[in-house]
Amino acid sequence: MADLIRRDIRFFDSLASTNLYCLENAAELPSGTMVVADTQTAGRGRRGRCWISPPGVNLYASLYLSAPDLDRPHVEFVQIMSLAIYNTLQSSYTGRSRIKWPNDIVIGKHKVAGILTECTTAGGLVIGFGVNLNMTQAALDQIDQPATSVSIESRTNVDRDTFLMSVIGFFEACYFESRLYGSEAVHDAWTAASCLVDRHVSIRSEPDPPVSGVVTGFDRDSALLMRTASGEIQRFINGDVTLRLE
């Protein structure tokens, strides 16, 4: 897996989205290909949201893994990618980043990165991620939710290639840790990095009304566990809910 990712990193000046490129070209891509774009004309986030992708300032990338290489559940690879971005931020840029279920990395209450995973028709997995590296505050103000950039938080200009190679390195290290010590090691590290455990949140799973309670943890499949005011533990599946910290 280590050499597989580094063997083929493809850079493009512009793509509709790095995920879409992987999905459309999966039959020809070697497993482990990392696709990177300077800008995206139709970047996408979770639930069909637009991912603002200006050129020259951020990291937009997708990792393609073919079905034979998926020797772990899909959710574990997503957790590994979350940890790779989180560990890159923690080790070199800011010690205040956290993972926000289901697919964001935040600094304080502001989003700095997001992950979007999609499956190919042949059973492969595409893990797309965007990281706000050098966006200015004026540009971030155009985003429809609180957002920040690594440069604002670290007060330094961030080199995209250096950041990407750090993410790849942490991804590889976490993957091999999982193979050596089992999936529990990844799940425990991912849970420990969460900003939600023991926090009061409100979750809406449309068309149902919002449910409020305290997050107690996460199941092995990444489902969020919440204790409501009645003491009941409710389970929410990744991708089906909108979450708000209270």
N, C-alpha and C positions, 0 to 999 in steps of 0.2 A: 504493500500500500504506500509506503514512503516514496519509493522511486516512481511509482505509478502516477502520483499527482505531479511531481516535479517534471516528469518526462514531457508533458504536453500542456503548456500554458499558452493560450491563444489570446492575443490582444487585438482589439478592434477600435477604430476611431469612433464608430457609432453603430449601435444595434437598436432594433425595436426594444428588445430586452434580452439579457443574457440567458434567462430561463427559456424564453421562446426559441432562441438559437439552439440550445441543447435539445429541446423537445423535437424540433424539426429536423435535426441532424444526428439524432441519437444512433441511427443505424450505421453511420460512418465514423462516429467519434470513438476513440479508445476510451475504455473505462478509466476514470481518474483524470480526465481532461478538465482543466480549469479554464473557463471562458471569462475574459475581462473586457469591459467596454469603457472608453473614456466618457461616453455619454449614452443615455438611452432615450429614444424618442417615444417609447410607450412602456416605461418602467411600471411594474405592478407590485403592489403589496397585498397583504391579506385582505380577503373579502372584496377583491376587485378594486381596491383603492389605487389611485395613481401614486407612483413613487417618483417624486421630483428628482430629476437626474441631470443637473447642469454639468457641462464639460469642465475637465481640468481640476476639479476640486475634491471629488469623492471617489470611493471605491464601489464599483458595481461588478459583481462576479457571480458565477455559478459553477458548482462542481457537479460533474456527471459521473454516476456510478452505475455500471451495468448490473443486471440481475445476478450473475454469478458471483460478483464481489459483495453482494449484500448479505454477509454472513451474520448480521445482527438485525434486530427489528428496525424498521425505518425510523421510528421515534428515537432510537438510540443515536443514529447518525445525526439527527437534528440536534439532540442534546450535545453531542460532541462538537458540532459546529458552533453552537451557542457558547460553549465553554472555550473554544478556540478564540473567538472574538473577545470574550470577557477576559481571558487570561492575557491576551495581547494588550488590552487596555490597562489591566491591573499592573502588569509587569513593567511597562515602558511609558505610560502616558498619564494615567490617573488611577488612584486607588479607590475611587468612589463609584465605580461602575457596578451594576447589578443586572441580573437576568430577570426580566419581567415576563411571566407566562402570558400567552403561549409562545411568542416568537420575537420578542424585542429585547434589546439591551438598552438600559437607561443609565443616566448619570443624574442622581437626584430624582426629580420628577420629569426629566426631559429625555426624550428618545434620541439615541445616538446611532442605533443600528437596528435592522430588522431582517428576518429570514422568511423566505417563501419556498416551500418544498412542493414539488409536483412529480407525478409518476409518468414514465413513458409508456407507450402502448405495449412494449415488450417487457415491462416489469422493472425497468431501471428506475433510478431515482435522481432527480435534479434538486440540488440544494442551492438556492439562490440567496445572496445576501448583499445588502447595501449598507455602507458605513459612511456617515457624514464626517469627512476628514477635515476639510479646510473651508467649509461654508462660513460666510460672515453672518452676523446677527441679522442684518437687513434681509439676506436671502432666507434665513431660517424663519423669519417672521411671515413669509409667504406660505408656510406649511400650516395645515389646518389642525395641528395639535402641538403641544409644547415639544420643542426639539432643540438640540444643541449639536455642536460639532467637537471633534477631538481637539482641534486647534484652539478653540475657545476655552475648553476645560484645562488643557495642558499649557496654554499660552506659548505654543510653539508651532511652527509649520510642520505638517506631517507628510513624510514621503510615502506615496502610495505603494510603491514596490516593496519598500521595507515593511510596511504594515501587512501587505499581502503575504510575504514570505514568513512573517511571524505567525499569522493565522494558520498557514499551512503547517508550520512546524508544530504548533500546539495541537492541531487536528491530528497529526500523525502520532504524537506522543500520547494523546488521550485514547486514540484508537488502539494502540498497542497495550496500553494499560488495561483497557477493557478485555483484550484477548488474554492477557496474563492473569488478571485478577477477577474477571467476570463483570457482568453488566452492572452489578450493584455499585461498583466503584464510580462509574460514570453517573449513575442516578444520584448517588449520595453527594458527589461534588456539584452536580447541577442544582440539587435542592439547596445545598449550603450557599450557593451563589444567588439564590432567589431573593427578590425584594418583597415577596408577598407572605412568606410564612409568618404566622402570628399577627398578620395585619388584617384590619377590617376592610372588606371590599363589597362592592355591589356588582352583581353579574346579571346580565340580561341574555336570555336564550329565547330569541323571538320565535313565536309571537307571545310568549309568556311574559308576565310582569317581572321586574327586577327582583332578585333575591339578595339579601344582605347577610353577611356573617363573617366569621374569622377563618382565614385559611389555616388548615392544620397540616397540610403537606400535599404530596402528589403520589398517585399510584404509579406502578411500574410502566404503564402505558402513557404516562405524562398527564393523565386526567387530574384536574384540580379537586381537592377535597376541602369542603367548607362546612364548618359547624354553624348552624343557624341559631337564632335566639331561642328556639324550642329545644336545642340540644341535638337535633337531628344532623347527621352527616350527609351532605349532598355531594354528588359527583358530577363534574362538568368536563365534557370532552373538548380537547384542543380543537379549535376551529369553529365551534358552534356557539360561541358566546362573545359578548362584549363586556369588558371588565373595567371597573373604575375604582381606584383607591379612595377610601373615605377617611 
